[in-house]
């Protein structure tokens, strides 16, 4: 596992097409956390903000993830901390399917982009 943090970079786990990307955000705290997701590279689509209830996990919207399935995501909390993880199922043709799962990379306080 990982220690909760207020900001993370979440790398894609997609490895080709077709793909089914996933991104989940866990809130181990006692208060709700608002988290904004935006793509770093390729910079595409609109940012989306999700509220993660205490002691719960929320999945990122499919439409957000499908905008750039191989892009890196910046996930930042307006207040509080959380833990993100990405997962995907790719190349599901002719029996050569792959899957991958990865935790996000925490961004140190002070390095969080505005």
C-alpha positions in Angstrom: 0.0 0.0 0.0 0.9 3.6 0.1 0.5 6.5 2.6 -2.3 8.8 1.7 -1.2 12.2 0.2 -3.0 15.3 -1.2 -1.5 15.0 -4.8 -0.4 12.2 -7.1 0.7 11.5 -10.6 -1.1 8.3 -11.9 0.5 6.7 -14.9 -1.5 4.7 -17.4 -1.5 0.9 -17.3 -2.8 0.6 -20.9 -0.7 -1.6 -23.2 -2.3 -1.3 -26.6 -5.8 -1.5 -28.2 -8.4 -2.4 -27.5 -8.2 -1.3 -23.9 -10.3 -0.9 -20.8 -8.6 1.6 -18.6 -9.5 2.1 -14.9 -8.6 4.5 -12.1 -9.8 4.3 -8.5 -9.4 6.7 -5.7 -9.5 5.5 -2.1 -10.2 7.7 0.9 -9.1 6.1 4.1 -10.0 9.2 6.2 -13.0 10.2 8.2 -14.0 13.2 6.1 -15.1 13.4 2.4 -12.3 14.4 0.0 -12.8 16.4 -3.3 -10.3 15.3 -5.9 -9.7 16.9 -9.3 -8.4 14.8 -12.2 -6.7 16.3 -15.2 -4.4 14.9 -17.9 -0.7 15.9 -17.9 0.3 14.2 -21.1 -1.3 14.2 -23.5 -3.1 17.3 -22.2 -6.6 16.6 -23.4 -10.2 16.8 -22.3 -11.7 18.7 -19.4 -10.8 18.2 -15.7 -13.2 16.3 -13.6 -13.8 16.6 -9.8 -15.0 13.7 -7.7 -16.1 13.5 -4.1 -14.8 10.5 -2.3 -16.8 9.6 0.8 -14.9 8.6 4.0 -13.7 5.0 4.1 -14.8 4.5 0.5 -13.3 4.0 -3.0 -14.6 5.8 -6.1 -13.9 5.0 -9.8 -13.0 7.7 -12.3 -15.7 8.3 -15.0 -15.3 6.1 -18.1 -15.6 9.1 -20.4 -12.7 10.8 -18.7 -10.4 7.8 -18.9 -11.3 7.1 -22.5 -10.3 10.6 -23.6 -6.6 9.6 -23.3 -6.3 6.0 -22.1 -2.5 6.1 -22.3 -2.1 9.6 -20.7 -0.7 10.4 -17.2 -3.2 11.9 -14.8 -2.6 14.6 -12.1 -4.9 13.9 -9.2 -5.1 16.6 -6.5 -7.3 17.0 -3.4 -8.6 20.4 -2.5 -8.4 19.4 1.2 -7.5 16.0 2.7 -5.6 13.0 1.4 -6.3 9.9 -0.7 -4.6 7.0 -2.5 -5.1 6.3 -6.3 -4.5 3.2 -8.3 -4.8 2.5 -12.0 -5.7 -0.8 -13.7 -6.4 -1.9 -17.2 -7.2 -4.8 -19.5 -5.6 -4.4 -22.9 -5.2 -6.3 -26.2 -8.1 -8.6 -25.7 -8.0 -10.2 -29.2 -7.0 -13.7 -30.2 -6.0 -14.7 -26.7 -3.2 -12.2 -26.2 -4.8 -10.1 -23.5 -2.8 -8.3 -20.8 -3.6 -6.5 -17.6 -1.7 -4.2 -15.3 -2.2 -2.5 -12.0 -0.2 0.3 -10.4 -0.3 2.7 -7.5 0.1 6.4 -8.1 3.3 8.4 -7.4 2.8 10.9 -4.6 3.9 14.5 -5.3 5.7 16.2 -2.4 4.0 19.3 -0.8 5.3 22.4 -2.5 5.6 20.7 -5.9 1.8 20.6 -6.5 0.9 22.6 -9.7 -1.7 25.3 -9.3 
